[in-house]
Amino acid sequence: VEAHRILKPQGGTLWIAEVESRLPEGGAAAFARGLDGLFRCTKIDTSNNVFVLFEFDRVQGGSLGKFRQLKPCLYKRR
């Protein structure tokens, strides 16, 4: 919500690099759909083994809708 508030109404771009293990069930597409009311996903890069890179454009006059919360990242105990 804060990113939507501070980005320019036209031409505002949001880049997110998220750890793949923190994405909700359904993966990258489900995460992108969770931001549908505020941003439009323009690019998803899954070429990295650890991170998924997202690029979103700001939707003018958007609303939060159904934002999904990320699950915590679980690390292997060594």
C-alpha positions in Angstrom: 0.0 0.0 0.0 2.9 2.4 0.9 4.6 1.7 -2.5 1.3 2.5 -4.3 1.0 5.8 -2.4 4.5 7.1 -3.1 5.0 6.0 -6.7 4.0 8.4 -9.6 0.4 7.8 -10.8 1.7 7.3 -14.4 5.0 5.6 -15.0 5.5 4.4 -11.5 7.3 1.0 -11.5 7.8 -1.3 -8.5 10.5 -4.0 -8.5 10.4 -6.8 -5.9 13.0 -9.5 -5.4 11.5 -12.2 -3.2 13.0 -15.4 -1.8 11.3 -18.3 -3.7 10.6 -20.2 -0.5 8.5 -17.3 0.9 6.1 -17.3 -2.0 2.5 -18.5 -1.3 1.1 -21.8 -2.6 0.7 -21.3 -6.3 4.2 -19.6 -6.6 5.0 -16.4 -8.4 1.7 -16.1 -10.2 -0.2 -16.3 -7.0 2.0 -13.6 -5.4 1.5 -11.3 -8.5 -2.3 -11.8 -8.3 -2.2 -10.8 -4.7 -1.2 -7.3 -5.8 -3.7 -7.0 -8.6 -5.7 -4.2 -7.1 -2.7 -1.9 -6.7 -0.3 -3.0 -9.4 -0.2 -4.8 -12.8 2.5 -7.4 -13.1 4.6 -6.8 -16.3 7.5 -9.2 -15.7 8.3 -12.3 -13.6 11.9 -13.6 -13.8 12.4 -17.1 -12.3 15.8 -17.7 -13.8 17.6 -17.4 -10.4 17.5 -20.5 -8.2 16.9 -18.6 -4.9 15.1 -15.3 -5.9 12.1 -14.5 -8.0 12.2 -11.0 -9.6 8.9 -9.1 -10.2 8.2 -5.9 -12.1 4.9 -4.1 -11.5 3.3 -1.0 -12.9 1.2 1.2 -10.7 -2.6 1.1 -11.3 -4.0 4.6 -11.1 -6.8 4.7 -8.5 -6.2 1.1 -7.4 -7.5 -0.5 -4.3 -6.0 -3.1 -2.0 -8.6 -5.8 -2.8 -7.3 -9.2 -1.5 -3.7 -8.8 -0.6 -2.0 -12.0 0.5 0.6 -12.1 3.3 3.8 -13.9 2.8 4.7 -16.9 4.9 7.9 -16.8 7.0 11.1 -18.0 5.4 12.2 -21.3 7.1 15.9 -22.0 7.2 17.5 -25.4 7.5 19.1 -26.0 10.9 22.7 -27.1 10.6 
